[in-house]
Amino acid sequence: MQMDHQIRVLVAKPGLDGHDRGAKVIARALRDAGMEVIYTGLRQTPEMIVTAALQEDVQVIGLSILSGAHNAIVPRVLDLLREKEMDDVLVVVGGIIPDDDAARLKNLGVAAVFQPGAPLEKIVRFVRNAACAAA
């Protein structure tokens, strides 16, 4: 589906987690849905992620975290986005995130948390709708 403006999404694997298959599947699904996807690769720091998001002028950052470090990494990414006055960038998180932690991340400003088994169509639809609504 073509849009008036192409949604730009940065997909990142923060921390020491070395499993990126899910991130690549999500990146491909978003790309196949007509979005421009920048994949940063493994072992990204919050600083690297926010710098790349700024340089690439993205509307959405997707963080894939399986390591359990989401309570440290995600708040740091959100803080850095605020410091750089990038409050309009949506942050979505996917991975093994317990329900209580997912609620906490949403309270901090994460737009959505997708846990294992979330349908690709649901993720694509959410990113498209949220990015278009924020534009």
Backbone as ProteinMPNN parsed JSONL, in Angstrom:
{"seq_chain_A": "MQMDHQIRVLVAKPGLDGHDRGAKVIARALRDAGMEVIYTGLRQTPEMIVTAALQEDVQVIGLSILSGAHNAIVPRVLDLLREKEMDDVLVVVGGIIPDDDAARLKNLGVAAVFQPGAPLEKIVRFVRNAACAAA", "coords_chain_A": {"N_chain_A": [[0.839, -1.185, 0.0], [0.729, 2.102, -0.992], [1.565, 5.243, 0.397], [0.838, 8.746, 0.989], [3.076, 9.917, 2.103], [6.116, 8.319, 2.799], [6.488, 6.096, 5.434], [9.061, 6.072, 7.749], [11.006, 3.785, 9.424], [13.041, 2.821, 12.087], [14.616, -0.082, 12.966], [15.913, -1.746, 15.7], [18.319, -3.63, 17.602], [18.917, -3.533, 20.721], [21.408, -3.696, 23.344], [22.979, -6.699, 24.651], [21.844, -8.863, 23.487], [21.865, -11.375, 21.101], [20.131, -12.425, 19.245], [18.533, -11.986, 16.357], [16.578, -12.692, 14.574], [13.754, -12.326, 14.792], [13.6, -9.512, 14.714], [14.451, -9.062, 12.121], [12.409, -10.316, 10.692], [10.24, -8.679, 11.356], [11.192, -6.245, 10.303], [11.201, -6.858, 7.593], [8.457, -7.339, 7.139], [7.38, -4.794, 7.613], [8.672, -3.371, 5.605], [7.67, -4.705, 3.35], [5.11, -3.799, 3.536], [5.268, -1.314, 2.538], [6.765, 0.564, 3.895], [9.719, 2.456, 4.675], [12.533, 0.947, 5.869], [15.082, 0.969, 8.218], [17.585, -0.988, 9.353], [19.503, -1.459, 12.153], [21.159, -3.439, 13.106], [22.875, -5.732, 15.34], [23.526, -5.411, 18.911], [23.276, -2.665, 19.728], [23.683, 0.479, 21.322], [21.667, 2.607, 23.432], [22.353, 5.266, 22.81], [23.493, 5.019, 20.255], [21.26, 4.16, 18.833], [19.423, 6.316, 19.036], [20.928, 8.332, 17.824], [21.141, 7.295, 15.215], [18.415, 7.311, 14.552], [17.906, 10.04, 14.514], [19.661, 10.883, 12.461], [18.579, 9.477, 10.305], [16.059, 10.48, 10.163], [13.575, 9.352, 11.153], [10.172, 8.269, 11.75], [9.375, 6.342, 13.471], [10.679, 4.18, 15.964], [11.594, 0.9, 16.361], [12.179, -1.381, 18.81], [13.742, -4.394, 19.456], [13.836, -6.671, 21.925], [15.11, -9.268, 23.684], [16.557, -9.966, 25.836], [15.882, -9.26, 28.43], [16.631, -6.831, 29.355], [15.033, -4.654, 29.016], [13.903, -2.844, 30.886], [15.97, -1.178, 31.548], [17.092, -0.29, 29.132], [15.03, 0.795, 27.433], [13.868, 3.059, 28.875], [16.145, 4.7, 28.804], [16.489, 5.179, 26.049], [14.117, 6.616, 25.577], [14.59, 8.867, 27.221], [16.841, 9.966, 25.907], [15.694, 10.609, 23.435], [13.947, 12.642, 24.235], [15.838, 14.507, 25.16], [17.01, 15.213, 22.739], [14.968, 16.536, 21.609], [13.1, 15.021, 20.181], [10.483, 14.224, 20.503], [8.351, 13.517, 18.946], [8.838, 11.107, 17.75], [7.737, 7.872, 17.506], [7.927, 5.1, 19.703], [8.136, 1.681, 19.63], [8.079, -1.519, 21.115], [9.261, -4.815, 21.008], [9.327, -8.242, 21.971], [10.381, -10.412, 24.621], [8.6, -9.478, 27.019], [7.384, -9.065, 30.141], [3.953, -8.762, 31.251], [3.492, -6.816, 33.344], [5.788, -5.247, 33.105], [5.436, -4.362, 30.503], [3.228, -2.67, 30.78], [4.377, -0.725, 32.409], [6.345, 0.312, 30.666], [4.714, 1.424, 28.71], [3.519, 3.428, 30.224], [5.699, 5.057, 30.503], [5.949, 6.101, 28.014], [6.149, 4.529, 25.721], [4.737, 3.571, 22.678], [3.57, 1.115, 21.95], [3.685, -2.322, 22.948], [4.773, -5.353, 21.792], [4.367, -8.695, 22.237], [5.758, -12.083, 22.178], [4.418, -13.948, 19.481], [2.672, -12.075, 18.515], [0.649, -11.08, 15.835], [1.97, -10.395, 12.599], [0.509, -8.72, 10.905], [-0.961, -7.193, 12.703], [1.033, -5.709, 13.952], [2.104, -4.256, 11.776], [-0.188, -2.805, 11.012], [-0.621, -1.293, 13.344], [1.744, 0.289, 13.456], [1.549, 1.707, 11.026], [-0.941, 3.107, 11.376], [-0.453, 4.572, 13.753], [1.805, 6.105, 13.048], [0.795, 7.61, 10.925], [-1.242, 9.004, 12.23], [0.267, 10.569, 13.924], [1.537, 12.223, 12.19]], "CA_chain_A": [[0.0, 0.0, 0.0], [1.498, 3.337, -1.066], [1.019, 6.331, 1.182], [1.268, 10.056, 0.513], [4.45, 10.031, 2.566], [6.584, 7.002, 3.22], [6.83, 5.987, 6.849], [10.438, 5.624, 7.958], [11.092, 3.052, 10.685], [14.34, 2.289, 12.476], [14.508, -1.303, 13.767], [17.196, -1.887, 16.394], [18.525, -4.686, 18.597], [19.79, -2.975, 21.752], [21.971, -4.558, 24.374], [23.86, -7.815, 24.307], [21.047, -9.914, 22.861], [22.381, -11.695, 19.777], [19.112, -13.096, 18.434], [17.881, -10.931, 15.585], [15.66, -13.226, 13.566], [12.466, -11.647, 14.929], [13.748, -8.134, 14.244], [14.527, -9.111, 10.657], [11.069, -10.652, 10.209], [9.441, -7.451, 11.498], [11.705, -5.279, 9.331], [10.724, -7.255, 6.258], [7.006, -7.134, 7.077], [7.156, -3.356, 7.485], [9.133, -3.006, 4.259], [6.7, -5.244, 2.397], [3.898, -2.991, 3.666], [5.519, -0.02, 1.914], [7.533, 1.479, 4.746], [11.175, 2.429, 4.522], [13.047, 0.387, 7.112], [16.524, 1.004, 8.462], [17.907, -1.969, 10.4], [20.821, -1.071, 12.681], [21.984, -4.585, 13.461], [22.971, -6.196, 16.73], [24.31, -4.816, 19.992], [23.222, -1.208, 19.657], [23.462, 1.208, 22.571], [20.618, 3.617, 23.278], [22.928, 6.429, 22.132], [23.618, 4.68, 18.833], [19.916, 4.07, 18.273], [18.847, 7.658, 18.907], [21.722, 9.034, 16.807], [20.708, 6.784, 13.909], [17.049, 7.791, 14.326], [18.033, 11.455, 14.155], [20.302, 10.972, 11.146], [17.703, 8.893, 9.293], [14.807, 11.22, 10.199], [12.518, 8.352, 11.215], [8.979, 8.555, 12.538], [9.158, 5.234, 14.401], [11.787, 3.314, 16.369], [11.164, -0.402, 16.853], [13.231, -2.041, 19.579], [13.53, -5.817, 19.68], [14.625, -6.991, 23.118], [14.834, -10.596, 24.243], [17.533, -10.204, 26.895], [15.406, -8.889, 29.753], [17.196, -5.528, 29.721], [14.116, -3.608, 28.556], [13.658, -1.831, 31.921], [17.104, -0.251, 31.559], [17.365, 0.248, 27.796], [13.936, 1.593, 26.87], [13.822, 4.401, 29.475], [17.288, 5.491, 28.336], [16.156, 5.618, 24.692], [13.107, 7.662, 25.706], [15.266, 10.057, 27.756], [17.673, 10.547, 24.848], [14.796, 11.225, 22.456], [13.5, 13.914, 24.814], [16.989, 15.415, 25.155], [17.243, 15.656, 21.359], [13.709, 17.134, 21.176], [12.512, 14.106, 19.205], [9.299, 13.691, 21.177], [7.368, 13.063, 17.966], [9.205, 9.771, 17.278], [7.059, 6.792, 18.22], [8.763, 3.962, 20.085], [7.443, 0.418, 19.864], [8.998, -2.518, 21.656], [8.851, -6.192, 20.839], [10.209, -9.212, 22.605], [9.899, -11.095, 25.813], [8.333, -8.407, 27.978], [6.273, -9.434, 31.021], [2.818, -7.834, 31.215], [3.705, -5.687, 34.261], [6.812, -4.387, 32.512], [4.834, -3.739, 29.315], [2.408, -1.56, 31.27], [5.303, 0.319, 32.876], [6.955, 0.933, 29.494], [3.684, 2.274, 28.095], [3.388, 4.61, 31.08], [6.865, 5.905, 30.263], [5.83, 6.74, 26.707], [6.212, 3.584, 24.605], [3.436, 3.555, 21.995], [3.018, -0.242, 21.981], [4.574, -3.44, 23.256], [4.335, -6.571, 21.115], [4.977, -9.864, 22.848], [5.869, -13.2, 21.246], [3.181, -14.433, 18.896], [1.856, -10.989, 17.955], [0.554, -11.218, 14.378], [2.662, -9.368, 11.825], [-0.477, -7.773, 10.397], [-1.314, -6.289, 13.805], [2.172, -4.8, 14.137], [2.133, -3.368, 10.605], [-1.35, -1.919, 11.103], [-0.398, -0.338, 14.43], [2.786, 1.243, 13.057], [0.987, 2.579, 9.989], [-1.964, 3.99, 11.941], [0.153, 5.48, 14.727], [2.678, 7.048, 12.339], [-0.054, 8.521, 10.153], [-1.943, 9.851, 13.178], [1.24, 11.508, 14.499], [2.063, 13.108, 11.136]], "C_chain_A": [[0.876, 1.237, 0.0], [0.784, 4.41, -0.252], [1.494, 7.637, 0.583], [2.709, 10.326, 0.922], [4.881, 8.66, 3.087], [6.984, 7.04, 4.689], [8.238, 5.416, 6.949], [10.547, 5.034, 9.365], [12.522, 2.58, 10.897], [14.091, 1.075, 13.356], [15.882, -1.564, 14.374], [17.16, -3.033, 17.397], [19.467, -4.139, 19.664], [20.325, -4.038, 22.704], [22.769, -5.709, 23.814], [23.138, -8.984, 23.66], [21.536, -10.15, 21.436], [21.385, -12.367, 18.855], [18.316, -12.063, 17.664], [16.902, -11.441, 14.535], [14.307, -12.517, 13.601], [12.523, -10.218, 14.412], [13.787, -8.101, 12.722], [13.168, -9.45, 10.042], [10.18, -9.412, 10.267], [9.888, -6.419, 10.464], [11.187, -5.6, 7.931], [9.221, -7.03, 6.103], [6.682, -5.648, 6.901], [7.563, -2.872, 6.098], [8.131, -3.479, 3.21], [5.38, -4.476, 2.426], [4.107, -1.569, 3.13], [6.289, 0.977, 2.748], [9.014, 1.377, 4.413], [11.745, 2.004, 5.864], [14.57, 0.463, 7.13], [16.776, 0.032, 9.605], [19.333, -1.711, 10.861], [21.725, -2.249, 12.998], [22.024, -4.819, 14.96], [23.774, -5.261, 17.625], [24.422, -3.29, 19.912], [23.023, -0.615, 21.055], [22.295, 2.169, 22.365], [21.125, 4.855, 22.53], [23.061, 6.19, 20.631], [22.254, 4.67, 18.151], [19.337, 5.461, 18.042], [19.624, 8.479, 17.875], [21.304, 8.589, 15.408], [19.307, 7.282, 13.569], [17.056, 9.258, 13.899], [18.595, 11.607, 12.744], [19.38, 10.492, 10.031], [16.329, 9.558, 9.237], [13.597, 10.27, 10.186], [11.331, 8.853, 12.032], [8.774, 7.519, 13.651], [10.482, 4.54, 14.696], [11.165, 2.033, 16.905], [12.333, -1.076, 17.537], [12.847, -3.492, 19.804], [14.44, -6.253, 20.814], [14.188, -8.343, 23.665], [15.65, -10.87, 25.505], [17.023, -9.933, 28.297], [15.9, -7.529, 30.203], [16.279, -4.364, 29.354], [13.885, -2.51, 29.586], [14.811, -0.846, 32.064], [17.258, 0.452, 30.213], [16.268, 1.192, 27.319], [13.828, 2.968, 27.539], [14.98, 5.293, 29.014], [17.04, 6.012, 26.919], [15.145, 6.763, 24.756], [13.704, 8.957, 26.235], [16.096, 10.749, 26.682], [16.819, 11.207, 23.763], [14.299, 12.575, 22.967], [14.628, 14.943, 24.804], [17.237, 16.012, 23.776], [15.992, 16.311, 20.755], [13.071, 16.345, 20.032], [11.278, 13.426, 19.805], [8.263, 13.141, 20.22], [7.683, 11.684, 17.393], [8.51, 8.73, 18.145], [8.043, 5.681, 18.533], [7.849, 2.773, 20.326], [8.486, -0.606, 20.279], [8.409, -3.894, 21.408], [9.833, -7.111, 21.533], [9.555, -9.84, 23.809], [9.787, -10.062, 26.93], [7.16, -8.852, 28.851], [5.181, -8.356, 31.012], [3.015, -6.613, 32.112], [4.731, -4.711, 33.695], [6.27, -3.673, 31.275], [3.994, -2.535, 29.728], [3.293, -0.41, 31.727], [5.929, 1.048, 31.7], [5.963, 1.849, 28.783], [3.48, 3.549, 28.899], [4.545, 5.583, 30.885], [6.809, 6.596, 28.898], [5.969, 5.83, 25.512], [4.81, 3.487, 24.0], [2.775, 2.184, 22.045], [4.109, -1.232, 22.339], [3.969, -4.679, 22.61], [5.108, -7.751, 21.686], [5.035, -11.007, 21.849], [4.498, -13.681, 20.775], [2.285, -13.345, 18.334], [1.82, -11.136, 16.437], [1.253, -10.062, 13.661], [1.696, -8.302, 11.326], [-0.866, -6.746, 11.462], [-0.203, -5.263, 14.02], [2.223, -3.782, 13.004], [1.0, -2.351, 10.697], [-1.143, -0.859, 12.191], [0.618, 0.723, 14.013], [2.239, 2.215, 12.022], [0.011, 3.59, 10.584], [-1.362, 5.012, 12.897], [1.033, 6.518, 14.048], [1.868, 8.057, 11.555], [-0.802, 9.48, 11.076], [-1.009, 10.927, 13.763], [1.724, 12.524, 13.472], [1.272, 14.388, 11.003]], "O_chain_A": [[1.692, 1.41, 0.906], [-0.445, 4.471, -0.221], [2.424, 7.661, -0.223], [3.475, 10.908, 0.153], [4.109, 7.947, 3.727], [7.731, 7.919, 5.119], [8.563, 4.411, 6.317], [10.228, 5.688, 10.357], [13.139, 2.009, 9.997], [13.425, 1.185, 14.386], [16.888, -1.6, 13.665], [16.116, -3.358, 17.962], [20.684, -4.263, 19.533], [19.762, -5.124, 22.84], [23.183, -5.698, 22.655], [23.762, -9.989, 23.321], [21.611, -9.208, 20.647], [21.763, -12.835, 17.78], [17.509, -11.339, 18.247], [16.449, -10.67, 13.689], [13.774, -12.148, 12.555], [11.595, -9.762, 13.744], [13.213, -7.204, 12.105], [12.819, -8.924, 8.985], [9.447, -9.131, 9.319], [9.051, -5.786, 9.821], [10.786, -4.707, 7.185], [8.765, -6.579, 5.052], [5.8, -5.294, 6.119], [6.87, -2.054, 5.493], [7.788, -2.736, 2.291], [4.621, -4.5, 1.457], [3.223, -0.721, 3.255], [6.449, 2.128, 2.341], [9.494, 0.35, 3.933], [11.469, 2.633, 6.885], [15.243, 0.07, 6.177], [16.243, 0.205, 10.701], [20.265, -1.74, 10.058], [22.935, -2.077, 13.144], [21.303, -4.188, 15.733], [24.576, -4.448, 17.166], [25.507, -2.717, 20.014], [22.274, -1.16, 21.865], [21.972, 2.508, 21.227], [20.404, 5.424, 21.71], [22.767, 7.079, 19.831], [22.121, 5.124, 17.014], [18.817, 5.746, 16.963], [19.021, 9.248, 17.126], [21.135, 9.421, 14.517], [19.039, 7.638, 12.421], [16.292, 9.659, 13.021], [18.065, 12.369, 11.935], [19.4, 11.042, 8.93], [15.522, 9.239, 8.365], [12.719, 10.371, 9.329], [11.464, 9.732, 12.883], [8.091, 7.783, 14.64], [11.302, 4.335, 13.801], [10.314, 2.071, 17.794], [13.366, -1.318, 16.913], [11.753, -3.784, 20.288], [15.664, -6.213, 20.69], [13.036, -8.527, 24.058], [15.453, -11.89, 26.165], [17.664, -10.335, 29.268], [15.616, -7.112, 31.326], [16.707, -3.209, 29.378], [13.688, -1.354, 29.211], [14.635, 0.222, 32.65], [17.523, 1.653, 30.163], [16.565, 2.289, 26.845], [13.704, 3.967, 26.83], [14.81, 6.502, 28.855], [17.349, 7.166, 26.623], [15.302, 7.769, 24.064], [13.362, 10.037, 25.752], [16.062, 11.973, 26.558], [17.19, 12.255, 23.235], [14.24, 13.542, 22.208], [14.407, 16.11, 24.48], [17.626, 17.174, 23.655], [15.948, 16.605, 19.561], [12.575, 16.912, 19.059], [11.062, 12.225, 19.637], [7.386, 12.379, 20.627], [6.886, 11.139, 16.63], [8.675, 8.711, 19.365], [8.9, 5.359, 17.711], [6.91, 2.843, 21.119], [9.635, -0.555, 19.84], [7.209, -4.111, 21.578], [11.016, -6.799, 21.665], [8.337, -9.797, 23.982], [10.734, -9.808, 27.673], [6.047, -9.002, 28.347], [5.466, -7.179, 30.79], [2.738, -5.49, 31.69], [4.564, -3.495, 33.794], [6.606, -2.515, 31.027], [4.053, -1.489, 29.081], [2.99, 0.752, 31.459], [6.037, 2.274, 31.722], [6.332, 2.924, 28.31], [3.291, 4.624, 28.331], [4.391, 6.788, 31.08], [7.535, 7.561, 28.655], [5.915, 6.305, 24.378], [3.822, 3.341, 24.719], [1.554, 2.091, 22.17], [5.29, -1.013, 22.072], [2.809, -5.015, 22.846], [6.336, -7.799, 21.627], [4.428, -10.922, 20.782], [3.556, -13.803, 21.558], [1.249, -13.643, 17.739], [2.869, -11.301, 15.815], [1.141, -8.904, 14.064], [2.024, -7.116, 11.324], [-1.074, -5.573, 11.155], [-0.476, -4.084, 14.244], [2.37, -2.584, 13.246], [1.218, -1.159, 10.48], [-1.447, 0.317, 11.99], [0.381, 1.917, 14.194], [2.449, 3.423, 12.135], [0.122, 4.789, 10.328], [-1.721, 6.189, 12.856], [1.013, 7.689, 14.429], [2.213, 9.238, 11.521], [-0.977, 10.65, 10.736], [-1.438, 12.043, 14.057], [2.26, 13.57, 13.838], [1.593, 15.228, 10.162]]}, "name": "protein", "num_of_chains": 1, "seq": "MQMDHQIRVLVAKPGLDGHDRGAKVIARALRDAGMEVIYTGLRQTPEMIVTAALQEDVQVIGLSILSGAHNAIVPRVLDLLREKEMDDVLVVVGGIIPDDDAARLKNLGVAAVFQPGAPLEKIVRFVRNAACAAA"}
